[in-house]
Amino acid sequence: MTQKDPKLLIQPGPQLRQQMTTPAVMRDVWYALAPTTLAGIWFFGIGALLLLITCIATAVLTEWYFSPEDERRYFLGDGSAILTGLLLGLTLPPALPLWMAVVGSAVAIGVGKTIWGGVGSNLFNPALVGRAFLLATFPIAMTTWTAPGDFFTMPSSIFALPLMTGVVDTVTQASPLGLMKFEYTDTGFVELLFGNTSGSLGETSGLLLILGGLYLWWRRDLDWRIPVGILATAMAFSLALYMMDSGRYPGPIFTALSGGMLLGAIFMATDPVTSPLTPKGIWIFAVGIGFLVVLIRVFGGFPEGMMYAILLMNAATPLIDRYTQPRVFGRGLDTK
Amino acid sequence: MNLLQQIKDSLSRNIGSFDHGVHPRHHKGQTEKLAIQRLPFGKRFVIPLGQHIGAPAKPIVQLGDAVKRGQMIAEPGGFVSVALHSPVTGRVTVIGSERYADGTFQDAIVIEADQYDPQQMDVNPIDWEALSMEDFIGEVQKAGIVGMGGAAFPCHVKYAIPDGSSIRYLLINGAECEPYLTNDHRQMMEHTEALLYGAEIVRQKLGAEEVVIGVEKNKPEAIVALQNAIKPGQPVRVAPLEVKYPQGAEKMLIKSVFNVEVPAGKLPRDVGVAVNNVGTIIAIAEYFQTGKPLIERVVTVSGPGVTYPANLIVPLGTSIREVLDYAGGLKDETRQVVLGGPMMGASIADLDAPMLKGSSGVLALTVHETERPQEYNCIRCGRCVEACPYFLNPARFARLAKARMYEEMAETYNVMDCVECGCCTYSCPSGIPIVQHIRTAKDHLRSMKGKVQ
């Protein structure tokens, strides 16, 4: 032997891998949400910042608590808990008492994700599970919308003691969707686009949400078919209604820009874990959400339907996947 | 037949690609400009008897026999089997167990080269035009020719066309979609005449109308060299293909060139196409021109761990160590040596194992390429589904395989159609070795099938 051989590593192929990793995908989503988050804090003040921090911290702690001791590094390392906390925070009303946010965030991770077996196994979008739980448990606090106000003024309600609701002392204002539903009042789409309206923390600025979506699409982390499918269906459906009675039903642009539509379509419905895998399935999923949103908004009891629309289609995802398997190469050809 | 009609319809169409697949960086710059060199003869040559699917060859020499370069030393062990020949003039020193690339021991014939022999071979052209189809197939088998792309499937088996089917196209695979490898690229440029001569032999023998040479567009010099060498009126054309892995997979290539899908469980010949690798066709040309059987092949020695990357003519049976030593040896940071391409090639355990007929490359990889990402849970991102050229559902496979639900993988999701190209593992951001799970499942299913029968 002329030289000492290096210790040769034996591992199965392929030896090459693309560079993207799951934690990097999660980080991309944080970056994409950054403008929206900052805008939410800008509009709703320090209270909003506190609310987001609470949600994220609770999500991470819950994940830590429920993950196996020797694998915590990986459970927390993929960054998905932070994302769930952030997404939940962005769907909450800015003046929500912090203790409620803690409950919601713990439910999001605990019930929304961990009991299913952790990341990748959950059927429903965890952040939306948390939100649905809060809406069912604290319906009043979850639908009390404050108007964007002074940056340093914190609504005192956020410091309400656990199990207390607290008094909302800032100016409350119906959200654009509430105005539409109960008073048939339209909100101009310039306001909707730039976000100076009342609503959940992260729902107000359509423009920044679209920007985030474009970033994710450019990074190939986002399946464009989902937001496009949802928006196209919802707009087409609402256009049909609008043409029937324009005084009663909102127009397609209002439908697309108001409420959680963009946040949901770009950041919630596109959660890969809870959306179908197959190309055909993705279209069915997106069209289903778009249709259900408008149905709930217009004919249901709530002004907003995005959350339930997504959760309903989440539930249908395994079924959709099962029946939309693509044709395998070389099979099902009409020969002989 | 419907499929033949389809081919006819798409005769003038060259879609240039199949659907799905991945785009790894091709890393061919290290060797694509380097002319093929000849590796000097070593001392000891190990010729394993089973280098391909099918029956191993049967030795026809005795211990201590003197053999000449190109002399047959083992005859085919069945129809799906080919002959073996001595790569050098020398003496048989061992017939028995020898190291194989995967770390196991396999029966082999060992030949010590005669250090004073000039290693010249007599030129004995074979009149292929006079051969009957049956004799032609016999000659190809006798020449020991197998698919040189890596799978090493005995070549003559492809030429045994059952009654009732016919071959319309001879498709020559010059896609070379594996990163790093440039041996086909260089052969298309340097052995253009032999390639076209071999193509003409096979085309005439199969009764095919046309020869199509599929080449990925990242080899423009090869495309130009071929186009310049094709004489007007010669029934040969070059089909430039999109640079995409696995463009060189047989059925993907047929889809790319003819826009025809070979049905699952069928062979290319069922749609009237015969597919051969560039190296295979050149080996056939050399055999009929000079009588030289398959005793050497062109190998790309490359990768960041190799000191002087090269394209080499390597006598078969040379140890991997000698090939690497000629290329300046391994750099210290080498962590892994791969035989073949980096996507489908195998890591080797032992540098003293011999080069085989199917060894298209020797790659030395460093930490940078071999470090595996931390495995995370599948987030169902669908990148593997979008990558799979067979339109299978790798994410589902990985999940089912982890639960050992192998039967469902076969019955509901057609796991046996998988060709293990590795696109799924390549594309997975969660670092899940999907194709390895699939291999496990397929092995399990095959062994279960064996038990039932």
Interface residues (C-beta under 8 A of the other chain):
Chain A: T2 Q3 D5 P6 K7 L8 L9 I10 Q11 P12 G13 P14 Q15 L16 R17 Q18 M20 T21 T22 P23 A24 V25 Y74 G77 D78 S80 G118 V119 G120 S121 D223 P272 V273 S275 L277 T278 Q325 P326 R327 V328 F329 G330 R331 L333 D334 T335 K336
Chain B: M1 N2 L3 V22 P24 R25 G103 P179 K251 K255 E261 V262 P263 A264 G265 K266 D325 G329 L330 D332 T334 R335 Q336 V337 V338 P342 M343 M344 G345 A346 S347 I348 A349 D350 L351 L363 L365 E369 T370 R372 P373 Q374 Y376 N377 C378 I379 R380 C381 G382 R383 V385 P389 Y390 F391 L392 N393 A395 R396 Y413 N414 D417 G422 T425 Y426 S427 C428 P429 S430 G431 P433 V435 Q436 R439
